[in-house]
Every structure is written in structure tokens, then in C-alpha cells.
């Protein structure tokens, strides 16, 4: 079917309908084939762009966004960030004991610290 005579959607309409932010809809649809990009030719400092998204493109994008990610895609995304940290319970208990021991030592120091008097007599 020719996209010329299809229903065209605006970003705000799709964002409301799909319950996504306008920014997400723009990011996902901006460079999709078939999307009409209408820019202003004003003299202002900033150029604005209106996206007109044909229904067939909107359906394709929504199906892609709704599809669950494959495990290899999730791992690929994780590789870009920091790798997951593996903490063994044994190490966790050791670090907790060290933390508790340091805390107790600090409390003992506070209790055994002699009080200084500032009587101000100047002897």
C-alpha cells in the first residue's frame, strides 16, 4: 500500500497512545524509512522539525518496541556498561565482620578518650 494515503500520526499522538515519552517516540521513529520530516525554514535561532509517521511505520516501530529482547541482546547491552559484580556470601560476611569490628573499635576509642578540661585559668 502507498503510504501517501495512509493515516499519519504525530509524535504526541503516538506517545499518548503507546504510553511512552515524546522523546522515546522521536528517537525510535526519526530515521525510520517512510517517516516524513517537515522542517521550518524560519529565521529564528532554532530549527524545528515535525515528524509525520505513517500508520504502517508506526505499527512496525511499535511491534519492534513490544518484542521481548533476546538474551544475547541483553548481554550485549550489559557489555557496554560495567560487568556485573559477583559477590560471594563468604566475602560479604567477612567484609561485614571487618566493618563491625571497625565500628566497635571506634566506639571503644570514644569511651576511653580522656575528657579535656578548658577551665581557662591559665596556670
Residue pairs with C-beta under 8 A, 6 or more apart in sequence:
1 56
3 34
3 54
3 56
3 57
6 54
6 55
6 56
7 54
7 55
8 36
8 52
8 53
8 54
8 55
9 17
9 52
9 53
9 54
9 55
9 58
10 50
10 51
10 52
10 53
11 22
11 25
11 26
11 29
11 51
11 53
12 22
14 20
14 25
14 29
14 53
14 58
15 21
15 22
15 24
15 25
18 25
18 62
18 65
20 65
26 51
28 61
28 64
28 65
29 35
29 51
29 53
29 57
29 58
29 61
30 37
30 51
32 53
32 57
32 60
32 61
33 57
34 54
34 56
34 57
35 51
35 52
35 53
35 54
35 57
36 51
36 52
36 53
36 54
37 49
37 50
37 51
37 52
38 49
38 50
38 51
38 52
39 47
39 48
39 49
39 50
40 47
40 48
40 49
42 48
53 61
78 84
